[in-house]
Amino acid sequence: MNVHDFTVDMPGGGKQDMSAYKGKVLLLVNTASKCGFTPQYKGLEELHRKYADKGLIVMAFPCNQFGAQEPGDEEEIKNFCTLTYDVSFPLAKKVDVNGDAADPLWKHLKDQQAGLLGTRAIKWNFTKFLVDADGKVVGRYGPQVAPTALEKDIQRLLG
């Protein structure tokens, strides 16, 4: 099983079949609008604009599980991201990344790449997963890692 085997719920009731991204490098991030790491949206957008035409897809997964830092509904989240950070990459529907109700894709991501000291649980907003063109999870980066710090890994995967 790989990332391409999943379907993601999108705002407005739509679905995104992740198999549509076969051959693309993915950067999947759990996000929040009221977090100390929220300015990372700027770096994520920079990566998106710089590498989208080379095959990078950045996708944000808003999550309210950490300090209730993503309390808004779909429209509020989209407006915040667009107006504050000019985000143009896809925003999935708000998800849980931990617990019994965790999104299946996020369960898979955590199973494929453990965090610090082998922990599986997501510790905070802006945990990032890098997925290669074949759908294999190849990297996990903590919230403190700036998106631009992933640039060399992204370039390597893009070839």
N, C-alpha and C positions, 0 to 999 in steps of 0.2 A: 504494500500500500504506500502511496506517496501523495503529496499535496494535490496533484492533479485529479485524485479520486474524490475530492470533496466539492460540495456546493456551498456557497456562502450566501446568507440572507443579506439583501441590500435594502436601503431605505425605500419606503413606498411599496414594500411587498415584493420587489423583484428578487431574482436569484442570479448569482454569478457562478457559472460552472468553471471551476478552477482549471479544468482541462483546456479551456480556451487560451490558457497561458503557457501551454507546452512550447518549449523553445525559448521562453523568456526567463530572465532572472527575477525573482521576487524578493521584495523586502517587506515583510509583514510586521506591523507594529501595533501594540495595544496603546491607545491614546486617551487623553483626558484634557478638557478645556481649562480646568482650574488647578493645574498641577505646577509645581516648581519647574518641571521639565517641559511644560507646554511650549516654550520657545523653540524646542526641537522641531516643531512643525516647519520652521524656516529652513533648517538643514535638510529635512526630508523633501521639501519642495525643491530645494536647490539640486539635490540628487536626481529627483524626478525630471526636472527640466534639462539637466545636463546629459542624462543617460537614457531617457525614454526612447529616443530614436535609435539607440543602440541595443535596445531589448530589455531595459529595466522597467519593472512594474512595482511602484510603491503602493501599498494598500494599508489604510488605517482602520483599526477596529476599536471604536470608542468603547470604553469600559468604565463602569461606575463602582467597581469593587474595591478601590483603594482610596480611602478617605472621602468617599462620595464626591469625587472631583470631576465627575461627568454627569451632572444631574439633568441636563437638558434633554429635550426630545430631538428627533431626527432633524427637524427644521432648524432648531436653535444651534445644534452642533454644526450643521452644514453652513449656516450663516456665519457663525463664529470663525470657522476655519477659512471660509472664503474672504470675509471682510478683514480679518486680523492678519492672516498669513498668506492670502492669495493662493490657497491650496487648490490645485487642479487635478491631483491624483484621486483615485477612488476611495470613498469612505464607505465601509460596510455598515450594516445595522449594528447598533450597540449590542455587545455580547458580554457574557461572563467568560473569563479565561481560567478560572479555578472553580473547584467544587463540583457537586453533582450535576449542576446545570451548565457546566462549561461547554462551550461550542466544540463540536467534534473536531474541527480543524485544529483548534488550540490544544485539545487533548493530544492530538497527533504530534503537533510541533513540540510539545513538552516531552513526549515519549522519545522523540528522535534526538533531541538535544537537551541534556540536563543542564541546569544552571550551576552556579558556584557550589562547590563541595557536593556535587551530585544531586542537588535538590531538583525536583521536577516543577514545583509550584512557581508561578509567576510572583515575584516579590513586590512589584510596583508598576506604575504606568511607564510606558515608553521602553518596554522590553522589546527587542528587535530580533526577528528570525530572518536569516538569509537562506534562500532556496535556489538551487541551481536549475538550469534549463530542463532537466529531466524530472524535476519535482522532488528532488532529495533535499532534506534540510541539512545545510552544511555549516551553519553558524548560529550562535545565540549570543546576544550582546545585552548587557544590563542597561538600566535606565541612565546611568552616569556616562555611558559611552555616546559621544556626540555622533549624529548621523554621518557627518563628514569624515569621521574616523574609519568608516567602513568603506571608503572610496577605493582603496587598494584591493580589498577583497572583492568588491563589485567589479572592478576593472578586470581582475583575474578571471572571474566567471564569465564576463562578457567576451573575453578572448580578445 
